[in-house]
């Protein structure tokens, strides 16, 4: 499952975070948020699992299985940026991706 997130992350009210593995973050260029970029979630083997666009404040969020993941960020005018991240149950992995 996945969803885009608002600034500071969308509210997780009503979500039992202790039972979830959450990866969220912001995409920036020159320290400014990049809205409309796409962030792909790739598994250990590089296989596509999900994709979300960033919102106007550059934010994104995935609910992922625990383990190692790659975030592939695609934004206009720049090469794709891969970022490794580890998701753990009960934790929010916060990531900033500079493009």
C-alpha positions as CSV (number, residue, x, y, z in Angstrom):
1,X,0.0,0.0,0.0
2,X,1.1,3.5,-0.5
3,X,-0.1,7.1,-0.3
4,X,1.2,10.6,-0.9
5,X,1.9,12.6,2.2
6,X,1.3,16.2,3.2
7,X,4.0,18.5,4.7
8,X,5.5,16.7,7.7
9,X,3.7,13.6,6.6
10,X,0.0,13.0,6.3
11,X,-1.7,12.4,9.6
12,X,-1.4,8.8,10.8
13,X,-4.3,9.3,13.2
14,X,-6.1,6.0,13.5
15,X,-3.1,4.0,12.2
16,X,-1.4,1.6,14.6
17,X,2.1,2.8,13.7
18,X,3.6,0.0,15.9
19,X,2.3,-2.5,13.4
20,X,3.4,-0.7,10.3
21,X,6.7,-0.1,8.4
22,X,6.6,3.4,7.0
23,X,9.0,5.1,4.6
24,X,8.4,8.8,4.1
25,X,10.3,11.8,3.1
26,X,10.8,14.9,0.9
27,X,12.3,15.5,-2.5
28,X,14.3,18.7,-2.8
29,X,16.3,20.6,-5.4
30,X,18.5,23.5,-4.2
31,X,16.9,23.1,-0.8
32,X,13.4,23.7,-2.2
33,X,10.7,21.1,-2.3
34,X,10.0,19.4,-5.6
35,X,6.3,18.8,-6.2
36,X,5.3,16.4,-9.0
37,X,8.4,14.2,-8.9
38,X,7.8,10.5,-8.7
39,X,9.2,8.1,-6.1
40,X,9.3,4.4,-6.9
41,X,9.7,1.7,-4.3
42,X,11.9,-1.1,-5.5
43,X,12.5,-4.4,-3.6
44,X,15.9,-6.0,-3.0
45,X,16.0,-7.5,-6.4
46,X,15.2,-4.1,-8.1
47,X,11.6,-5.1,-8.9
48,X,9.0,-2.4,-8.9
49,X,6.6,-2.5,-5.9
50,X,4.9,0.9,-5.9
51,X,5.1,4.5,-7.1
52,X,3.7,7.8,-5.7
53,X,4.0,11.4,-6.9
54,X,5.3,14.0,-4.5
55,X,2.8,16.6,-3.3
56,X,3.3,20.4,-3.6
57,X,5.6,20.3,-0.6
58,X,7.7,17.5,-2.1
59,X,6.4,14.9,0.4
60,X,5.8,11.2,-0.2
61,X,4.9,8.1,2.0
62,X,4.9,4.4,1.6
63,X,3.6,1.7,3.9
64,X,6.1,-1.2,3.1
65,X,7.0,-4.6,4.4
66,X,10.0,-4.6,6.8
67,X,13.3,-4.9,5.0
68,X,15.7,-3.2,2.6
69,X,14.3,-1.1,-0.2
70,X,15.5,1.3,-2.9
71,X,13.7,4.6,-3.6
72,X,14.1,5.6,-7.2
73,X,13.3,9.3,-7.6
74,X,12.4,10.7,-11.0
75,X,12.1,14.5,-11.5
76,X,12.1,16.6,-14.7
77,X,15.5,17.7,-15.9
78,X,17.6,15.4,-13.7
79,X,18.9,11.8,-13.8
80,X,17.1,9.3,-11.6
81,X,18.4,9.2,-8.0
82,X,18.5,5.9,-6.1
83,X,18.4,5.9,-2.3
84,X,18.7,2.8,-0.1
85,X,16.4,2.7,3.0
86,X,15.5,0.1,5.6
87,X,11.9,-0.2,6.8
88,X,11.3,-1.6,10.3
89,X,8.0,-2.5,11.9
90,X,7.0,0.2,14.4
91,X,9.3,2.8,12.8
92,X,9.1,5.7,10.4
93,X,12.2,5.8,8.1
94,X,12.5,9.5,7.2
95,X,14.4,10.2,4.0
96,X,15.4,13.4,2.2
97,X,16.3,13.0,-1.5
98,X,18.2,15.8,-3.2
99,X,17.8,15.8,-7.0
